[in-house]
């Protein structure tokens, strides 16, 4: 890894970090003494910002990474392990729980994980944290409004910012008008880094040259020093003076005091500040704020327009679709919504506290159900587009987009499957889970996909194409998780259902799933016959895209295993032509891997390396971890044949790294002994000591640097 690089995923700090030096030092000290530290405090007090800053300061102490796991959008405790694994790039492993895979991955690593916003999943988080800490040297920093309640948990209460001391007036600058509340400067005795400093810092970004006045200290005291409330107030300096802001805030407090509010004072203060910001928004801005609360995590403009605009009735009033962009920008300017530049697209997000407030207003408006339905329908349409366009030239873009949208897809699925007495919703959920089949299969979400498909199949009584698709998709996933009996049962049910419905696409995929299971059971000849039958079914009117390409890939692999390379190459020519004409890389790269095995059998090692390397490049782009491991094994054996023993040892180490990094075992379709043969040949030439050194080099890199080496042959890690 290049000097100065860090492993992990900490987001960049978008604004300056003001104050909190004592808190930062104390939390750092606590993490040095305790493996579990929980930051608690009211909403908006700055728990997440403090945790991120501390984590950034500690990156050099954790060679295996500092990782930020945001949990506010997650509602299923059963998916906690998947959420953490997704951030750490730990893929599912056949036949094992995701928690077991995660524990194994972390066992030998020195990492820090920040679990952000745990209060709605306290029991699930506590169970997960307890399991992870018991089996590793991991350290965990938690943000939550309440403790996890675990033995050895250290608690740090994040308090509001202190209000700095007295201010003395400053001389007006030349030409400045003499007016009440003009610029003033802090006295020399003022302690830096408190609430006034935060207000001044944020105000300066809206009003260049702003200098705090004595009224600012009064305002910050009125807001109890809560950072979120202060930042919301500072935004208003674009249109209001400090004195006017004070008046608006006082009006809100008077209203709140007249109500029967029993919450803690600081909760009431924050709610007052948010409510005041809400009142200062234009009516359409308030409406959009409420409707945006339906999103889990971040979202893009297209989704906001589709879900939050009024239905198209031809009316010239209301929140029309063409107005959503301008209203959304206005909310960004008021710091209600945050703009996120991912490098490839612009997305938006609301802080949890502001989302919760918007959700309350959505209920007050009586729009919860209809907005939730629009959210569900939008993501169902997106999933259908993904399904229809997956076997095409935009697979990498689709993978990245659906990965971004995963929190909202989960939310839509959970909504559909939540009510046990709503068959209409169950049918939509079944369709949605099935339409994501290629995402579950090709992009590293095998276990999570099976989780949702099993839930949908358990509650839905729908029939037709949605049921058949869910059955074969779940069979495929169960097969690659090692549950062969269940996979066979699901595939058999799919065939029965598809034949009764004359659904040739589902019949072809069901037959493919039976062939996969046959291969796993060791019945290669029988599997070959089933792949041939699946190919014929797809050619006769089934799925002439991905279904046909997959059947041809399986057929070519089975023929290779049976020692019939010419027939295998004939299948691959047809497969490559089909994939190439559509722009597919997922199955095209699987065909490249099969071709590398054929070239290994022929002892054409340069050609074998070329095809395996091409396969690895595509698998990496799609996060297809199983495909990466198998391509690396073929490359390691090719390197031995080329006399590159050190490179072979490194590639074997990188294969081990990817297996550990993604939580895999050996690929079930990998020819017996491929890696073993590469190892003993390389070890025989290098000797045990040299082999182990090169193997360890490959295993100890970060995954991105290691894969860059595998693909280019260049050491990009800065190793002398």
Secondary structure as GFF3:
##gff-version 3
##sequence-region A 1 720
A	DSSP	alpha_helix	21	33	.	.	.	ID=ss1
A	DSSP	beta_strand	36	40	.	.	.	ID=ss2
A	DSSP	alpha_helix	47	57	.	.	.	ID=ss3
A	DSSP	three_ten_helix	59	61	.	.	.	ID=ss4
A	DSSP	beta_strand	66	70	.	.	.	ID=ss5
A	DSSP	three_ten_helix	77	79	.	.	.	ID=ss6
A	DSSP	alpha_helix	80	88	.	.	.	ID=ss7
A	DSSP	alpha_helix	98	106	.	.	.	ID=ss8
A	DSSP	beta_strand	112	116	.	.	.	ID=ss9
A	DSSP	three_ten_helix	119	121	.	.	.	ID=ss10
A	DSSP	alpha_helix	122	134	.	.	.	ID=ss11
A	DSSP	beta_strand	139	143	.	.	.	ID=ss12
A	DSSP	beta_strand	154	157	.	.	.	ID=ss13
A	DSSP	beta_strand	167	169	.	.	.	ID=ss14
A	DSSP	beta_strand	184	186	.	.	.	ID=ss15
A	DSSP	alpha_helix	195	206	.	.	.	ID=ss16
A	DSSP	alpha_helix	214	222	.	.	.	ID=ss17
A	DSSP	alpha_helix	227	235	.	.	.	ID=ss18
A	DSSP	three_ten_helix	236	238	.	.	.	ID=ss19
A	DSSP	alpha_helix	242	257	.	.	.	ID=ss20
A	DSSP	alpha_helix	265	280	.	.	.	ID=ss21
A	DSSP	alpha_helix	283	292	.	.	.	ID=ss22
A	DSSP	alpha_helix	301	308	.	.	.	ID=ss23
A	DSSP	alpha_helix	321	333	.	.	.	ID=ss24
A	DSSP	beta_strand	338	341	.	.	.	ID=ss25
A	DSSP	beta_strand	346	349	.	.	.	ID=ss26
A	DSSP	alpha_helix	352	365	.	.	.	ID=ss27
A	DSSP	alpha_helix	368	389	.	.	.	ID=ss28
A	DSSP	alpha_helix	395	404	.	.	.	ID=ss29
A	DSSP	alpha_helix	406	418	.	.	.	ID=ss30
A	DSSP	alpha_helix	423	435	.	.	.	ID=ss31
A	DSSP	alpha_helix	437	442	.	.	.	ID=ss32
A	DSSP	alpha_helix	446	459	.	.	.	ID=ss33
A	DSSP	alpha_helix	465	480	.	.	.	ID=ss34
A	DSSP	alpha_helix	484	501	.	.	.	ID=ss35
A	DSSP	alpha_helix	504	521	.	.	.	ID=ss36
A	DSSP	alpha_helix	524	539	.	.	.	ID=ss37
A	DSSP	alpha_helix	546	561	.	.	.	ID=ss38
A	DSSP	alpha_helix	565	582	.	.	.	ID=ss39
A	DSSP	alpha_helix	586	602	.	.	.	ID=ss40
A	DSSP	alpha_helix	605	622	.	.	.	ID=ss41
A	DSSP	alpha_helix	625	641	.	.	.	ID=ss42
A	DSSP	alpha_helix	645	662	.	.	.	ID=ss43
A	DSSP	alpha_helix	674	686	.	.	.	ID=ss44
A	DSSP	alpha_helix	688	699	.	.	.	ID=ss45
A	DSSP	alpha_helix	703	712	.	.	.	ID=ss46
###
